[in-house]
Amino acid sequence: MQPVRETTLEIDLHALTHNYRYLRAKIPSTTKFMGVVKAYAYGSDAQQIAKRLLKEGAEFLAVSYAEEGLALRRAGITAPILVFHPQKVHYSALIAHHLSPTLYSLRSLQEFIQEATLSKKEYYPVHLNLNTGMNRLGLNEEELDAALEMIKKTKAIQIEGIYSHLVASEDPMEKAFTRLQIERFERGAQHLIQGLPAVPLLHLCNTSGILNYPEAHFDMVRAGIGLYGYGNSPEQDQHLIPVASLKAPITRIHQLKKGDTVGYNRRYKAKEDSRIAVLPLGYADGLYRAYGNGKAAVWIQGKLAPLVGNICMGMAMVEVTAIPCEEGDEVLVFGPEHPAQRTARQAGTISYELITGISQRVKRVIKD
């Protein structure tokens, strides 16, 4: 392939297919698969990712907010879409486009029943989120009876699913707590099921849950980061392929003398004669300042080149003294050969933050 001529995020749908099939093979054939495409499909392209997942056989999609679901509907996607964190102001649009809301508190349950009733809906599909230890969203165990009473009094909604969110399914040091969460979820879900006219779908496992807790696959699993090529451990990562590759061309190379400085506030000072390459991406593109000043590196000609000086809004500088490269050569910020978790770890963060933070002004190219 020719080197990129501008900062580009390449999205490899073949890698996505590989990851989906790997994860799907880990669950029973009767267990449904929900593909999580929130945050522009983890910083890539939600529409293209969603269409490929559905083509491969995923039964559900999931997003964080209603507008993300509406964008998928506008793209012609008709599959069931769960909204993890809907806001009251979007309930009417959500209903109009047949998105399934998560109801995560007594208040949200009451307000959505009112909206569905006003919209003259009957048995509108919703999912209940149970708090099993995340203490973020979700109904607490002592609220379940009150929730059941509200549900029994209306025909406006139908409980399509009940779910919770695992806190640390990737952490072997937290196995006891994860199993406690599984127990709490089963207890709460069964309590609700006893009072419901129909049995809903139960879903609990994220990517690491799929791989580490097969006993908790239930009726459906929700895969996010694993679909995009990251499994939260070196053992898991070797079976997955990163879907997104962030690339940029070298736009300028400077020859520095010992003592020359680079960038704002002169944060980098050359200790000897050296070469610095300039890249056309910065913190406005998602390469945050935390990666600068030697904290992280990019991949050039099969070698690591440290980011030096303060990362600018639209530019970054790397030290390339020992790397044979020229202006116009391609630089890999992250991708299969230089995975995002390596760069993220060097800066004290996680791959999720790096890949989801890529600005929408960065050009997307689909590889299939």
Number of C-alpha atoms within 10 A of each C-alpha: 3 6 12 17 14 18 23 20 28 20 25 20 19 14 21 25 20 18 24 24 15 15 19 20 10 13 20 13 9 9 17 21 24 24 27 28 30 22 17 19 24 23 23 29 21 22 20 17 26 22 17 17 25 17 11 14 15 18 17 20 25 24 25 18 19 25 15 20 27 20 13 21 17 11 13 11 17 12 17 16 27 27 25 22 16 23 16 12 9 12 18 15 13 21 19 10 15 19 26 25 27 27 28 23 20 16 11 16 21 14 15 23 22 15 16 20 16 11 13 11 14 13 13 20 20 22 24 25 25 27 23 27 19 14 12 10 19 22 22 17 16 9 13 18 13 10 18 16 11 14 19 13 9 15 15 20 21 19 23 17 21 24 27 27 25 22 17 15 24 21 13 10 10 13 15 10 16 22 16 14 22 21 14 18 27 19 12 21 24 15 15 19 15 11 14 15 10 11 16 21 17 24 24 24 26 25 22 22 23 22 18 17 18 13 12 20 22 18 17 23 26 23 24 22 23 27 29 30 26 26 23 18 12 9 9 16 16 11 15 22 24 25 26 30 23 20 26 22 23 24 17 14 19 14 11 18 14 11 12 15 16 19 16 11 9 11 13 20 16 16 12 11 12 16 17 20 23 19 25 19 26 21 19 19 18 21 23 20 18 17 27 24 18 18 18 22 26 20 19 20 13 12 14 18 24 19 25 24 25 24 24 19 16 14 18 24 29 27 23 21 15 11 14 10 16 14 13 17 17 23 22 23 24 25 22 15 13 20 21 24 22 16 21 22 14 15 18 11 15 16 19 17 15 20 27 16 20 21 18 15 11 17 12 17 15 14 12 10
